[in-house]
Every structure is written in C-alpha cells, then in structure tokens.
Amino acid sequence: MPAHTTTTSAPVSAARRELLRAAGHEAGHAVLMAVLDFPLYEAVIGVSRPLFGRPQARGHVHETCTGQDEPPPEGQVQDAVLTYLAGAEAQARWMHQQEGMDLETARALAIEDYAGNDYATARTLLRRSGGSLGWATARTRALVTRHWPAITRVAQALVRHRRLTGPQIHRLIGR
C-alpha cells in the first residue's frame, strides 16, 4: 500500500483529516502535561477552511485560563521540553496508525507542517538547561508509546467536543 493512502474504507475529507491530526497533536501535549504534573486548563482544536488552499488545523493546550503560560521553573525545564515535543510525536503516531503513513515520514511531516513553534521553544529550553534534543526526542517517544491509550482517548474526545477542560482530560486518563 502506498504511504499516503488511508487504512479506512471510507474516504476522509481534507478538513476531517486535519481535525484528526490536530486532535492527536494536542492530545499528546495534554496527556504528557498531565502525566508530568504540569497545570492543565484546556485543550482546544479546530479547522479553518480558507477560500483557496487546503484546510488548516489549529489547536492549543493552555496551562492557565489567561492563555499566558509561564516559563517552567528550573527543576521542570527538561520535562517541559518533553511536553512540547509530544504533540508532533503523537500526531505522527496517529498519522501512521490511522492513515497508514510511514512513521518516519509522518514524523517529518508533523514537525515541518505543524510543530515548528513547539520545536523552537523546545530548543530554547534545551539551551537553557544544557539538555540534548536527541535525549529529549527519545524520551518523548518512549512516553508517548507508554501513554498511547490515554492519548488516543483524549484525541477521540477532542474530535467529538473540540474543547476539553483540564479536569475532563484528567478523568479520561484516569488521574
């Protein structure tokens, strides 16, 4: 099967595919934030449909109701890096499993098209902490794998509701 085909029998619209990808991405951030004991206010996803071009997914996870998340304290910098990297890794796994895309291709696409700001922030934090992107990437992949069932539940709920509160996310993952 070619890498770009979907594994489902029904065709998925471009807008729906973007929404599913955003759900996987934001669920990755949210679940790792919860697991690593960061504050978690909400996760939100949506899709904009420009007049020309493909639909664009959007989403965010906020720690506070103001949307102005604070830099992590010194002792949590490396864990914060993992939460930034988790979005792209979860999205890539989602694309691999749901769309049949090769995992390495999905990782490259998730980073290039969806996670540029996340990776820029992660790199800044790593410079501040003296951490390694290689270590952080490997640790993020392990955590996403370990918590994949929870990430899937949160992603599915995000697709249904478009917004989940921190307490709703904690209930979905059993925390």
Phi, psi and chi 1 to 4 in degrees:
 res  aa     phi    psi   chi1   chi2   chi3   chi4
   1 MET       -  134.0  168.7 -179.0   -8.0      -
   2 PRO   -61.1  151.0  -19.4   27.8      -      -
   3 ALA   -64.2  -23.8      -      -      -      -
   4 HIS   -92.1   -0.4   63.2  -81.5      -      -
   5 THR   -87.5  158.2   61.1      -      -      -
   6 THR   -91.4  151.9  176.4      -      -      -
   7 THR   -89.1   -4.7   58.0      -      -      -
   8 THR   -89.0  158.8   60.4      -      -      -
   9 SER   -80.1  -29.5   57.1      -      -      -
  10 ALA   -91.3  137.6      -      -      -      -
  11 PRO   -66.3  146.6   15.9  -20.7      -      -
  12 VAL  -109.7  130.5  175.6      -      -      -
  13 SER   -66.6  159.3   72.1      -      -      -
  14 ALA   -60.7  -39.6      -      -      -      -
  15 ALA   -65.5  -42.3      -      -      -      -
  16 ARG   -65.6  -42.1  176.6   80.0  174.6  166.8
  17 ARG   -60.6  -43.7 -176.1 -179.2   63.5 -117.7
  18 GLU   -63.4  -40.6  -71.2  -63.1  -51.9      -
  19 LEU   -63.2  -43.6 -173.3   70.4      -      -
  20 LEU   -63.5  -41.2  -68.0  168.3      -      -
  21 ARG   -64.2  -43.2  -71.9  176.5  176.9 -177.5
  22 ALA   -63.1  -38.9      -      -      -      -
  23 ALA   -62.0  -46.4      -      -      -      -
  24 GLY   -61.2  -42.4      -      -      -      -
  25 HIS   -61.9  -54.5 -174.8  104.2      -      -
  26 GLU   -68.8  -32.5  -59.1  -53.2  -26.6      -
  27 ALA   -63.6  -37.7      -      -      -      -
  28 GLY   -60.0  -47.3      -      -      -      -
  29 HIS   -59.0  -51.2  -70.6  -51.1      -      -
  30 ALA   -62.9  -45.3      -      -      -      -
  31 VAL   -66.3  -43.4  169.9      -      -      -
  32 LEU   -67.4  -34.6 -101.7   60.1      -      -
  33 MET   -59.7  -44.3  -73.7  173.6   70.5      -
  34 ALA   -66.0  -46.0      -      -      -      -
  35 VAL   -64.3  -36.5  166.5      -      -      -
  36 LEU   -91.5   11.5  -64.0  171.7      -      -
  37 ASP    64.7   37.8  -65.4  -38.5      -      -
  38 PHE   -90.4  152.3  -77.6   91.5      -      -
  39 PRO   -59.3  147.4  -16.4   26.2      -      -
  40 LEU  -144.0  109.0 -179.2   56.8      -      -
  41 TYR   -91.5  -49.7  178.3   70.7      -      -
  42 GLU  -163.1  159.5   70.6  177.1   -6.4      -
  43 ALA  -128.1  135.1      -      -      -      -
  44 VAL  -137.2  140.3  178.0      -      -      -
  45 ILE  -133.4  160.5   62.3  167.2      -      -
  46 GLY  -170.9  173.7      -      -      -      -
  47 VAL  -135.0  131.8  175.0      -      -      -
  48 SER  -100.8  145.5   60.8      -      -      -
  49 ARG  -118.1   94.0  -67.0  172.5  178.5   84.3
  50 PRO   -67.1  158.4   22.6  -28.4      -      -
  51 LEU   -59.2  -41.0 -171.4   55.6      -      -
  52 PHE  -123.7  147.4  -61.0  103.6      -      -
  53 GLY    94.7 -179.2      -      -      -      -
  54 ARG   -84.7  155.9   68.9 -178.0  177.1  119.0
  55 PRO   -59.2  149.4  -20.2   30.8      -      -
  56 GLN  -118.0  123.5  -60.7  -88.4  -45.9      -
  57 ALA   -77.8  150.9      -      -      -      -
  58 ARG  -145.6  155.3   64.9 -170.9 -169.5  -61.2
  59 GLY  -176.0  166.9      -      -      -      -
  60 HIS  -159.3  157.9   63.3  -95.3      -      -
  61 VAL  -127.0  127.0  176.7      -      -      -
  62 HIS  -115.6  146.3  -75.6  -61.8      -      -
  63 GLU   -81.9  -31.1  -63.3  174.7    6.8      -
  64 THR  -129.8  165.1   65.1      -      -      -
  65 CYS   -70.7  -17.0   62.3      -      -      -
  66 THR   -81.4  -18.0   64.9      -      -      -
  67 GLY    78.4    0.8      -      -      -      -
  68 GLN  -102.1   84.6  -58.9  -62.2  -45.3      -
  69 ASP   -73.7  139.2  -60.3  -25.5      -      -
  70 GLU   -84.7  152.7  -64.1  -65.5  -40.6      -
  71 PRO   -60.7  147.6  -17.2   26.5      -      -
  72 PRO   -69.3  150.0   24.0  -31.6      -      -
  73 PRO   -64.4  158.2   -3.8    7.6      -      -
  74 GLU   -48.0  -45.5  -86.2  -49.6  -49.0      -
  75 GLY   -70.7   -9.8      -      -      -      -
  76 GLN  -116.8   10.5  -70.9 -174.1  -62.4      -
  77 VAL   -61.7  -47.9  171.1      -      -      -
  78 GLN   -67.8  -35.0  -67.8 -156.0   -4.5      -
  79 ASP   -65.6  -37.5  -78.5  -10.6      -      -
  80 ALA   -61.7  -39.4      -      -      -      -
  81 VAL   -57.3  -43.2  167.8      -      -      -
  82 LEU   -60.9  -37.9  -56.0  178.0      -      -
  83 THR   -68.2  -34.2   69.0      -      -      -
  84 TYR   -68.7  -39.1  -80.2  100.0      -      -
  85 LEU   -76.4  -22.0  -60.0  179.9      -      -
  86 ALA   -63.9  -30.2      -      -      -      -
  87 GLY   -60.8  -51.6      -      -      -      -
  88 ALA   -66.6  -39.3      -      -      -      -
  89 GLU   -65.8  -43.1 -178.7   60.7   23.8      -
  90 ALA   -66.0  -41.4      -      -      -      -
  91 GLN   -61.6  -42.9  179.2 -176.7  -16.9      -
  92 ALA   -62.8  -43.6      -      -      -      -
  93 ARG   -62.2  -40.4  -84.5 -170.9   68.0  135.8
  94 TRP   -60.8  -47.1 -174.2  -90.4      -      -
  95 MET   -64.2  -37.8  -69.7  160.5   51.3      -
  96 HIS   -64.8  -48.0  172.4   66.4      -      -
  97 GLN   -77.0  -41.2  -69.7 -177.7   -2.4      -
  98 GLN   -88.9  -29.4  -59.5  -63.1  -43.3      -
  99 GLU  -109.2   -7.4  -61.0  175.3   33.2      -
 100 GLY    75.3   16.7      -      -      -      -
 101 MET   -76.9  142.5 -171.1  178.7  -69.0      -
 102 ASP   -55.1  136.1  170.1   75.2      -      -
 103 LEU   -61.7  -42.5 -175.1   55.5      -      -
 104 GLU   -66.9  -37.3  -70.7  -53.4  -46.2      -
 105 THR   -64.5  -42.8  -58.7      -      -      -
 106 ALA   -62.7  -40.8      -      -      -      -
 107 ARG   -61.8  -45.7  -77.1  176.9  172.6  143.7
 108 ALA   -61.9  -43.9      -      -      -      -
 109 LEU   -65.4  -43.5 -179.5   63.7      -      -
 110 ALA   -60.9  -40.2      -      -      -      -
 111 ILE   -71.9  -47.0  -67.0  166.3      -      -
 112 GLU   -67.2  -46.3 -178.9 -179.2  -41.6      -
 113 ASP   -91.6  -21.6  -77.3    0.4      -      -
 114 TYR  -127.6  -23.3  -59.6   92.0      -      -
 115 ALA  -121.0   23.8      -      -      -      -
 116 GLY   -58.2  -46.3      -      -      -      -
 117 ASN   -66.9  -38.8  -70.7  -24.9      -      -
 118 ASP   -59.8  -45.5  -65.9  -18.7      -      -
 119 TYR   -69.8  -36.4  -91.7   71.4      -      -
 120 ALA   -63.1  -43.3      -      -      -      -
 121 THR   -64.6  -43.7  -58.7      -      -      -
 122 ALA   -59.6  -43.9      -      -      -      -
 123 ARG   -63.7  -40.4  -76.8 -172.6 -174.0   98.8
 124 THR   -61.7  -45.6  -61.4      -      -      -
 125 LEU   -65.4  -38.3  -68.8  172.7      -      -
 126 LEU   -64.6  -39.2  -75.6  166.9      -      -
 127 ARG   -61.7  -40.9  -82.1 -167.7  -62.0  -82.5
 128 ARG   -64.5  -35.5 -179.5  174.2  131.8 -166.4
 129 SER   -98.9   -8.3   70.0      -      -      -
 130 GLY    76.4   17.7      -      -      -      -
 131 GLY   -82.7  170.8      -      -      -      -
 132 SER  -111.0  133.2  152.3      -      -      -
 133 LEU   -63.7  -36.3 -175.9   59.4      -      -
 134 GLY   -60.9  -47.1      -      -      -      -
 135 TRP   -61.8  -46.7  170.8   85.8      -      -
 136 ALA   -63.0  -39.9      -      -      -      -
 137 THR   -64.3  -46.1  -60.4      -      -      -
 138 ALA   -63.0  -42.9      -      -      -      -
 139 ARG   -66.0  -40.9 -177.9   75.9  178.7  123.1
 140 THR   -62.4  -45.2  -59.7      -      -      -
 141 ARG   -59.1  -42.0  -72.3  177.4 -178.8  175.9
 142 ALA   -64.8  -42.6      -      -      -      -
 143 LEU   -67.9  -41.0  -73.7  167.8      -      -
 144 VAL   -62.9  -42.1  166.7      -      -      -
 145 THR   -61.6  -47.2  -61.5      -      -      -
 146 ARG   -61.4  -38.2  179.7  176.4  176.7 -164.3
 147 HIS  -103.9   18.0  -63.1  -72.9      -      -
 148 TRP   -56.5  -43.7 -173.1 -112.8      -      -
 149 PRO   -58.5  -39.6  -26.4   36.1      -      -
 150 ALA   -68.6  -40.7      -      -      -      -
 151 ILE   -61.9  -41.6  -68.6  169.0      -      -
 152 THR   -62.4  -43.8  -59.2      -      -      -
 153 ARG   -61.5  -44.3  -74.2 -168.3  -57.3  -83.7
 154 VAL   -66.3  -42.2  171.0      -      -      -
 155 ALA   -60.8  -45.0      -      -      -      -
 156 GLN   -63.1  -39.9  -69.9  167.6  -20.9      -
 157 ALA   -67.7  -36.8      -      -      -      -
 158 LEU   -63.7  -39.7  -86.1  169.7      -      -
 159 VAL   -61.9  -41.6  169.5      -      -      -
 160 ARG   -69.9  -43.2  -80.5 -167.4  -51.9  -83.5
 161 HIS  -107.9  -18.2  -57.0  -70.2      -      -
 162 ARG    71.6  -21.7  -56.0  -62.8 -162.9  -92.6
 163 ARG  -145.1  133.9  178.6 -176.0 -178.8  -89.8
 164 LEU  -128.6  139.5  -63.2  172.8      -      -
 165 THR   -83.9  164.8   64.7      -      -      -
 166 GLY   -54.4  -50.0      -      -      -      -
 167 PRO   -59.8  -37.2  -27.6   35.9      -      -
 168 GLN   -63.2  -42.3  -71.1  170.9  -40.1      -
 169 ILE   -64.0  -44.6  -67.4  165.9      -      -
 170 HIS   -59.8  -39.9  -80.5   93.4      -      -
 171 ARG   -64.8  -43.5  -83.3 -167.2  -61.6  -81.5
 172 LEU   -61.3  -31.3  -76.9  166.3      -      -
 173 ILE   -99.7    2.9   67.2  172.7      -      -
 174 GLY    76.0   35.2      -      -      -      -
 175 ARG  -117.7      -  -69.7 -177.9   76.1   72.7
